[in-house]
C-alpha cells in the first residue's frame, strides 16, 4: 500500500478529481480522519398557553441518550430561516434538566420548536452572570454590573448598639440594573432588619416561644454555616447556602431548630432587567419539630427598602389591584414595589412573585402602611405564609418556598407583571418529538 509520501511523489500521475485534483483528494482524506461530529438527540415542541416574557424553561434529560464525555450538548431553535443557536445549561442531579430561556415575549397559544444535538465542537461563549467572593460577601455580577451580594460574614451593629443585633446570611446590597441600591440593613428604627432575608418571628419549641427575628430578645438567631454549591453557566449562576436557625433557650447547649438551604440564582436574560430566584427549604432536626405561629410577620422572604423610599415617592401594586392603602394583610400572586431613584429613568423597583406551590398561595403580605415609622411611611414588604394560620414543621421533613424577584429601572405595569408571573408559575408544555 502506498503511503502519503508515495502519493506525493506520484502526484504528476494522478488524474484531476472533481474535488480539485490531488489537493482535493488529500483534503477529503483529512476530513474523514477528523469528521465534524453532530448527533441529533431529540426534537422539542414547546407549547405556550399563556403570554410569557424572558421565561426560563427546562426539560428533563431522563430518557435522552446523552453523555457529555462524548460531546457537548447544543440546542437550536428551528425558525423560518433555519436553525438558530440557543444557549442552554445542564443542571445535574438525581434527574438532570436542560435549562434554556424563551427570550422576549412568547405569545399566547403559540408553539416553538427546538432540536437538541450532541456535538464535538464547544459551545460559543457568551456573557454570563459571574460569582465573585471576598472575605465577607459572595456577589453576583453581570458584565461588572452588581446584581446582589450575599453576606456570609457576621455583621455587627454600631458599637453603641447591643451586639445581639449581629447577623449573617442575608442579601445586601441588591442593586437595580442602573446601579441604584434598593435594600437597607440595620436602620436605626429596626436594627434587626437585614436587606432581603427570611424573618421567622413567633415560633414555639416544646412549649417555649422562640423569636428568630427580633434579635434583641436573645431567644434565637439565624447564621450562615457554609456554602453547599456555587454554579456559573450560560443560563443561570448562583449558590446554595446552609443557614441554621439557632435556639438559645434550650437546656444545655444552643440547639439547631431548623436547617435552611437557601438557593439563589440569577438568570441571564440581559442587562436591562435582573431576574433572581430565591428558594428556601426548611428541615427541623428536633424530635417534635417546630411550630411557626400565625403572626403578621414571619415568612420566606422579607425586604427592607432603601431609606430613599417613603410614603410620598414609593408605591405598591398587587395582583389584586391593591395599593399601599389596602394591601397589608391581603393575598397576592405578585406585588410591585417601586420608588424614586437616581437611575436615569427616575424610578426603580422590584416585582415580587410567589410560586403557586407555596403554602397559602396566593400569599398574604405584610406591607407597612403610609404612616409607618412616625408618619414617614418607610417601605417594608414581606410574603407571610403564616400571617393567618399556624404552620407545623414536622421533624425530618422538607418544606420549600419559592420566590422570584424582577429588579428593574423605570415603571412596571400590571400586564408586564402578569407575563413575568406566567413565566414563573409553571413550565410550558414540552413534548419530545420522535
C-alpha positions in Angstrom: 0.0 0.0 0.0 1.4 3.4 -1.0 1.7 5.9 1.8 1.1 9.6 1.6 4.7 10.2 0.8 4.4 7.9 -2.2 1.3 9.7 -3.3 3.1 13.0 -3.2 5.9 11.5 -5.3 3.5 10.3 -7.9 1.3 13.4 -7.9 2.0 14.1 -11.6 0.4 10.7 -12.5 -2.9 11.4 -10.6 -6.0 12.3 -12.6 -7.7 15.5 -11.6 -10.6 14.7 -9.3 -14.0 16.6 -9.2 -12.9 17.9 -5.8 -10.0 19.8 -7.1 -7.2 17.4 -8.1 -4.8 15.8 -5.7 -5.1 18.6 -3.1 -8.9 18.0 -3.1 -8.3 14.3 -2.5 -5.9 15.0 0.3 -8.5 17.3 1.9 -11.1 14.6 1.8 -8.7 12.1 3.4 -8.0 14.5 6.2 -11.7 15.3 6.6 -12.6 11.7 7.1 -9.8 11.3 9.6 -11.3 14.2 11.7 -15.1 14.3 11.0 -17.3 17.1 12.3 -19.4 15.2 14.8 -23.1 16.1 15.3 -25.8 13.7 16.5 -29.4 14.7 16.9 -30.7 13.6 20.3 -34.2 15.0 20.4 -36.7 17.4 18.9 -38.6 19.6 21.4 -42.0 21.2 20.9 -42.7 24.0 23.4 -46.4 24.9 23.6 -47.2 28.3 25.2 -50.7 28.6 26.7 -50.1 31.9 28.5 -48.2 35.0 27.3 -44.7 35.0 28.8 -41.6 37.2 28.8 -38.0 36.1 29.1 -39.1 32.7 30.5 -36.6 30.2 31.8 -37.8 26.7 30.9 -36.4 23.3 31.5 -36.8 19.7 30.2 -35.9 16.5 31.9 -32.9 14.7 30.3 -34.2 11.3 31.6 -34.7 9.0 28.6 -32.4 11.1 26.3 -29.4 9.1 25.5 -26.6 11.6 26.0 -23.1 11.6 27.6 -21.2 14.8 27.8 -17.9 12.8 27.8 -18.7 12.1 24.1 -19.5 15.6 23.1 -21.2 18.9 24.1 -25.0 19.4 24.2 -26.1 22.1 21.7 -29.6 23.5 21.4 -31.1 25.1 18.3 -34.4 26.8 17.6 -36.0 25.8 14.3 -37.1 29.1 12.6 -38.3 30.0 9.1 -34.7 30.9 8.2 -33.1 27.8 9.6 -31.6 26.6 12.9 -30.7 29.3 15.4 -28.3 28.5 18.2 -29.8 28.9 21.7 -27.8 29.0 24.9 -28.5 26.2 27.3 -27.3 24.8 30.6 -27.5 21.4 32.2 -28.4 21.2 35.9 -27.1 17.9 37.1 -28.7 15.9 39.9 -30.8 12.9 40.6 -32.8 13.9 37.5 -30.8 16.2 35.2 -32.5 19.0 33.5 -31.7 21.2 30.5 -32.4 24.9 31.0 -32.9 27.5 28.3 -34.7 30.8 28.0 -37.6 31.7 25.8 -36.2 35.2 25.0 -38.5 38.1 24.5 -42.3 37.8 24.6 -43.8 34.4 23.7 -47.4 35.0 22.6 -50.3 33.0 24.0 -51.3 29.8 22.2 -48.1 29.6 20.1 -45.5 26.8 19.6 -41.8 26.9 19.3 -39.6 24.0 18.1 -36.1 23.2 19.2 -33.6 20.5 18.3 -31.0 19.1 20.8 -27.8 17.8 19.4 -24.6 16.2 20.7 -21.7 18.0 19.0 -17.9 17.7 19.0 -17.4 21.5 18.9 -17.6 23.5 22.1 -20.4 26.0 22.5 -19.7 29.6 21.7 -19.0 31.6 24.9 -21.5 34.3 25.8 -21.7 36.9 28.6 -22.9 35.4 31.8 -23.5 36.2 35.4 -20.3 35.7 37.4 -19.7 34.9 41.1 -17.1 36.9 43.0 -16.2 36.3 46.6 -14.2 38.3 49.1 -13.7 37.9 52.9 -17.4 38.7 53.7 -19.6 38.6 50.6 -20.4 36.3 47.7 -21.6 38.6 44.9 -23.4 38.1 41.6 -22.4 40.4 38.7 -23.4 40.8 35.0 -20.5 42.3 33.0 -19.1 44.0 36.1 -22.5 45.5 37.0 -23.6 44.5 40.5 -26.7 42.4 41.0 -26.6 41.4 44.6 -24.3 40.4 47.4 -24.9 37.6 49.9 -23.3 38.4 53.3 -21.9 35.3 54.8 -19.7 37.0 57.4 -21.2 38.1 60.7 -22.2 41.8 60.5 -22.2 43.7 63.8 -24.3 46.7 64.7 -22.7 50.1 65.6 -20.5 50.0 68.7 -23.2 51.7 70.9 -25.9 49.1 69.9 -26.4 45.8 71.6 -24.3 43.1 69.9 -27.3 40.8 70.0 -28.3 42.5 66.7 -25.4 40.8 64.9 -26.4 38.6 62.0 -25.1 36.7 58.9 -26.9 35.1 56.0 -28.7 37.9 54.2 -28.8 39.7 50.8 -27.4 43.3 50.7 -26.9 45.3 48.7 -29.5 44.5 46.0 -28.9 46.8 43.1 -31.0 47.8 40.1 -29.6 47.4 36.6 -28.9 51.1 36.7 -26.8 50.7 39.9 -29.4 52.0 42.4 -29.1 50.3 45.8 -32.6 49.1 46.7 -32.0 47.4 50.0 -31.1 48.5 53.5 -29.7 46.9 56.7 -29.6 47.9 60.3 -31.8 51.0 60.1 -31.9 52.8 63.4 -35.6 52.2 63.7 -35.1 48.4 63.3 -31.6 47.2 63.8 -32.7 43.7 63.1 -33.7 44.4 59.5 -31.3 42.9 57.0 -32.0 43.7 53.4 -33.6 40.6 52.0 -33.9 37.7 54.4 -36.2 35.1 55.9 -37.6 36.7 59.1 -39.4 33.9 61.0 -40.7 35.6 64.1 -43.1 33.9 66.5 -42.3 30.2 66.9 -42.9 27.6 69.6 -40.4 24.8 70.5 -41.5 22.4 73.3 -43.9 25.0 74.7 -41.3 27.8 74.7 -41.6 30.9 72.5 -38.5 31.4 70.3 -38.1 34.6 68.1 -35.5 34.3 65.4 -36.1 37.8 64.0 -36.3 40.3 66.9 -32.7 39.6 67.8 -32.6 41.8 70.9 -34.9 39.3 72.6 -31.9 36.9 72.9 -34.1 33.9 72.1 -32.6 32.9 68.8 -30.8 33.9 65.6 -30.0 32.7 62.1 -26.4 32.2 61.0 -24.6 31.2 57.8 -22.9 27.8 58.2 -21.4 27.1 54.8 -21.8 27.1 51.0 -23.1 23.8 49.6 -22.5 24.7 46.0 -21.7 27.5 43.6 -22.5 27.5 39.9 -21.8 29.6 36.8 -23.3 29.0 33.5 -24.8 30.4 30.3 -28.3 30.4 31.6 -28.0 31.0 35.4 -25.4 31.4 38.1 -25.9 31.2 41.8 -25.3 29.4 45.0 -26.7 27.2 47.7 -26.0 28.2 51.4 -26.8 26.4 54.6 -28.3 28.7 57.2 -29.1 27.4 60.7 -31.9 28.8 63.0 -30.3 28.6 66.5 -32.5 28.3 69.6 -30.7 30.0 72.5 -33.1 28.8 75.2 -32.6 25.0 75.0 -31.3 23.2 78.1 -27.6 22.8 77.9 -26.0 24.0 74.6 -27.8 26.0 72.0 -29.7 23.8 69.6 -30.4 23.9 65.9 -34.1 24.4 65.4 -34.2 24.4 61.6 -31.7 23.8 58.9 -32.4 26.1 55.9 -31.0 25.6 52.4 -31.1 29.0 50.6 -30.9 28.6 46.8 -30.2 31.9 45.0 -29.8 32.1 41.2 -29.7 35.0 38.7 -30.9 34.2 35.2 -29.0 35.5 32.2 -31.7 37.5 30.4 -29.6 40.5 29.6 -28.6 43.8 31.3 -31.9 45.6 31.2 -33.7 43.6 34.0 -32.4 41.3 36.7 -34.3 38.1 37.3 -33.4 36.4 40.6 -34.9 33.2 42.1 -34.9 33.0 45.9 -35.8 29.4 47.1 -35.8 28.4 50.7 -36.1 24.9 52.0 -36.6 24.2 55.7 -36.0 21.0 57.7 -36.2 20.6 61.5 -33.9 18.1 63.3 -35.9 18.5 66.6 -37.7 15.4 67.9 -41.1 17.2 67.8 -40.4 19.7 65.1 -41.3 23.4 65.5 -44.5 25.4 65.3 -44.4 28.6 63.1 -47.1 30.6 64.8 -49.5 32.8 62.9 -48.4 36.4 63.1 -48.3 39.5 60.8 -44.5 39.0 60.4 -42.8 35.8 59.6 -42.1 34.4 56.2 -39.9 33.1 53.4 -38.8 36.5 52.1 -38.7 39.9 53.6 -37.5 43.2 52.1 -36.4 46.4 53.9 -36.2 49.1 51.2 -33.7 51.9 50.8 -34.0 54.9 53.1 -34.8 57.0 50.0 -38.3 55.5 49.8 -41.2 56.9 51.8 -44.9 57.5 51.5 -44.6 60.4 49.0 -42.3 58.6 46.5 -42.9 54.8 46.9 -45.8 52.8 45.5 -47.2 49.3 45.7 -49.4 47.4 43.3 -50.6 43.8 43.8 -52.1 41.2 41.5 -55.5 42.0 43.1 -55.0 45.7 42.2 -54.4 46.8 45.8 -52.0 49.6 46.8 -50.2 50.8 49.9 -53.5 51.9 51.3 -55.1 48.5 51.4 -52.5 45.8 50.5 -51.4 44.9 54.0 -52.8 41.6 55.1 -54.3 40.9 51.7 -53.3 38.0 49.4 -51.4 38.2 46.1 -49.6 36.2 43.4 -47.3 39.1 42.8 -46.5 42.6 44.2 -44.7 45.5 42.5 -42.8 47.7 45.0 -41.1 50.7 43.4 -39.9 54.2 44.2 -37.9 57.2 43.3 -34.2 56.6 42.4 -31.1 58.2 40.8 -31.3 55.9 37.8 -31.8 57.8 34.6 -35.4 56.6 34.4 -36.1 58.3 37.8 -37.6 55.2 39.4 -36.6 51.7 40.3 -38.4 48.7 41.7 -38.8 45.0 42.4 -41.6 42.7 41.3 -42.0 40.0 43.9 -43.5 36.7 42.6 -44.9 33.9 44.8 -44.9 30.4 43.3 -48.3 28.5 43.2 -46.7 25.6 45.2 -46.1 27.9 48.2 -48.1 27.5 51.4 -51.1 29.7 51.5 -50.7 30.8 47.9 -51.8 33.4 46.8 -49.8 34.5 49.8 -50.7 37.0 52.4 -48.4 40.0 52.8 -47.1 42.4 55.4 -46.7 45.9 53.8 -46.1 48.9 56.1 -48.8 51.4 56.0 -48.4 55.0 54.9 -48.0 56.2 58.4 -45.2 53.7 59.4 -42.2 54.9 61.4 -43.7 58.0 62.9 -45.5 59.0 59.7 -42.5 58.8 57.3 -44.0 55.8 55.6 -40.8 53.8 55.1 -41.2 50.7 52.9 -41.2 47.1 54.3 -42.5 44.2 52.2 -42.9 40.5 53.1 -44.7 37.5 51.8 -46.1 35.9 55.0 -47.3 32.3 54.6 -48.2 32.1 58.3 -50.0 35.5 58.6 -53.4 33.9 59.3 -52.6 30.3 60.2 -50.0 28.3 62.2 -47.6 26.1 60.2 -46.2 23.0 61.9 -42.8 22.0 60.6 -42.6 18.3 61.3 -39.3 16.7 62.1 -37.1 15.4 59.2 -39.5 16.7 56.6 -38.6 19.2 53.8 -40.7 22.3 53.2 -39.9 24.6 50.3 -41.0 28.2 49.4 -40.2 29.6 46.0 -39.9 33.3 45.1 -38.7 35.3 42.1 -37.6 38.9 42.0 -37.7 41.0 38.8 -35.5 44.0 39.5 -35.9 47.0 37.1 -35.5 50.7 36.5 -38.4 52.8 35.4 -42.1 51.8 35.9 -43.8 48.4 35.5 -47.5 47.9 34.7 -49.8 45.0 35.7 -49.8 43.5 32.2 -46.0 43.1 32.3 -46.1 41.7 35.8 -48.6 39.1 34.6 -46.3 37.9 31.9 -43.5 37.5 34.4 -45.7 35.6 36.7 -46.8 33.3 33.9 -43.2 32.6 33.2 -42.6 31.7 36.9 -45.8 29.9 37.7 -45.3 26.8 35.6 -43.3 25.3 32.9 -44.9 25.3 29.4 -45.9 22.0 27.9 -42.8 20.5 26.4 -43.2 17.4 24.2 -40.2 15.4 23.0 -40.8 14.5 19.3 -39.5 11.3 17.9 
